[in-house]
């Protein structure tokens, strides 16, 4: 759907096509991943080039699994990266980026108002309303909620995202209807949680124009995606970060 909007560039980038080596191979875009910083900077330059922005105008946040949203009017230095999990802008030539490795990247665009947004949505941010907060921040810039189009990018799928009883209970306490996004896991008193479909349902209830999930699982597709949970299951010390981005051209 985002491809249909004129004047908006976006990308859900895979781990392929970069310069990193080993566990980070190859398009690792996370400065906090443990990878060589100069190598990460080169990878981000490649992404910026494909988004047609200058490297210092590809922005990412210090993500903290919160519903906090930044309204962006100008770029910042890496040393002063804000704490937040979503961004919105109406400024041309700035690419808003989200770093993920199982959490969901969510891209928002109102083509008529020429306002875009992006959110990093793990379970905590999703439950606490990071997508709703992003929509409200876009409205404050002049977006029309009914005109906003949203796409959910590569994330861990409900087939493999196993969670425990406290996690399950937290979602049911928030809304008993959330039971629809859980199914029993093979391990007793554990469940499989469908994060992408939870986000999709929440977005559609919000009154936006359209929303879709690309249905790409980061855990299952090792060739294309980094995965925190896959790395944890293998006792690997590090894992790379995927980047997703959106910009007004």
N, C-alpha and C positions, 0 to 999 in steps of 0.2 A: 504493500500500500504506500509506503513512503516513497517508492520509486515513481509514483504518479504525481508527486508534488514538485512543481517547477520551482527552481531557486533554492532548493534544499539539498545539501550533500550529506550523506550518512554512510556509515559502514559498521558492520559487526565483524571485526577482524579476527582471523584465526591465529594460531601460533606459527603459521608458515610464512616464509618470505623475509625473515630477519637475519640478524648476524650473531645472535647468542649461541652458545654451545652447551653441550651436556644436558642436564635436566631442564635448562632454560631454552633449549632449541625450539624455535629460532627467533620468533618475533615477540620476545618478552618485553613488555612496556612498563613494568613496575619497578620504580626506583627502590622500593622497600623489599624487594624479593630476595636480596642477597646476591644478585648478579652484578657484574662489573658495571659501574655507573656510566662510563663512557659508551659501553656497548648498548645499554638501555637507551641512552640519549640518541645513538645512531638509529636504533629501531624506531624511536618516536619521530625522528626526522623523516623516515620513510612513510610513516602514517600521515604526518602533517602534509607531506608532498602529495599524497594521494587525495587528501582533503582540500588541497589547493590553499593552504594557509601557511604562514611562517611557523617554524618550529616552536618559537616562544609563544605562539598563539593557539597551540594545542594544550588545553588546560585539563588537569585532573585534580582531584581533591584528596585530602587526607581522610579517608573514609572510616567511619566509626559505627556503622550499622544503626544510624539514626534516621529520623524523618526530616532532618534539617536541610533546607534548600538555600542555595546562594543565587542571588540575581547578579549576573555578570555584565559589567559595562566596559571593563578593560582587563587585560591580562595581568597576572602577578608573577613574581619570581618564585622559583621552586622552594627557596628557603622560607617563604612566607605563605605556603599553601594552606588554604583555610580548612578547618574541620567541618565537614558536611558530607552528605551522600547524594545530593542532587544539585543541578544547576539549571537555570533558564537564562535566555538572552534574546534580545532583538537586534544585537549588534552584528553587522556583517563582518566576515573575516576572522571570527573567533570560533574555534572548534571546541565544543564541550565534550569531554571524554569521561568514561567510566571504566574502572579496572575491575576485572572479575576473574574468578577461577572456581566456579560453581554457583555463586550468587547470580542473579539475573540482571543483565543490562537492559534498561527500558528507555527507548527513544520516543520523544513526543514532538509533534510538529503541527502548527496551525499555518497552513500555506497562505491563506488569505491575509492574515495579520502579520505574517513573516516573523513568527516567534517560535523558538524551539526550546526543548529541554531534554535532559537526560537524568536517569536515576540509577543508582546502584542499590539493588533490592535483594538482600538476603532475607532470611525468615524474620529477623527482628525488625528490620526496616519495613518489610512488607506488612507485618502485623500492626506496626505502629503508624502506618499510613504515609510512607514516603511518596507513593504515587499520587495520593490525594493532595499532599502538600505541594507537589510539583505542578499539578493542574491549577491549584489556587494561585501559585506564584506566576504562572503564565497568564492567568486572568488579570492579575494585578498589572501586568505589562500591557494588557489590551487584547489578549486572546479571547476567542469565543469558545467556550467549553464544547459546544456542539460541533465545532469545526476541527477539534483536535484529533489527530490520527496518532495511534500508538503501536509500536512493535516491540515485542519481547524477544530478546536475542538468546544466544546459547546459554544454557543453565543446566544444573543437575535436574534430572527428570524424576518423576514420581515412581518410576520402576526401580530406582536404586537409592533413593534418599531415605535411609532408615533413621528413625528418631525414637527416643525413649518416652516413657510415660509423662514426665514433667512437661516436655515439649507439647505432646498431644493435649494434655490438660490445659495448658496455657491458651491454646487456640480455641478449645471448647468453652473455656471461661469467657473469652472475648465474644464468642457467638456460637451457640450450639450447632448452627447450620454449617460451621466449618468442618464438621464430621465428614462432609462430602468429599473433602480433599485428602482423606486418610483411608488407607486400607491395611489390614493386618499384615505384619511382616512375619517371616518364618520364625524369628526369635520371639519367645513369649513376652507379652506386654510391650512389644515394640510395634511401630507402624511405619508404613511408607507414605511420605508426605509429598504431595504434588504442588510444589512451589509455583511453577509456571501457570498452572490452571487456577490456582488461588489468586494470583495476580491478575490473570485475564478476567476472572469473574468480578473481582473488585473494580477493575477498570471499567468494565461494561456497566456496572451498577452506578458508576460515577456520573453518567450522562454525557460522556464524550462521544465524538462522532463514530469512530471505528477503532477496534483494537484486534490485534492478532498475535499469536505465538508462533515463532518459527519452528518450534518443536525439535530443537537440536540439543542433544544431551552431552554436556561436557565430560561427564564421567566415562561414558561408553566410547567416545570417539577420541582416542589418545592421539591419533595422527593430526587432528585439527585443533584440539582444545587442551588447555591446561586444566587441571582439576586438583583442588586442595584435598578433597576426600580421597581421591585415588592415590595421591602422594602420601597421605597419612596411612592408608591401608598398606602401602608398600614400605613404610618406615623411611621414606626419602626425606632428607633434611631440608629440601627447598622445593619450591614450585614456581613456575612463571605466572605472569598475569596477562590475560587477554585485554585488549582495549576495544571499546566501541565508541563511536563519535558521531556528532551531528553538527552542521554549520549552515549558516545562511550565506549563500553565494552571491 
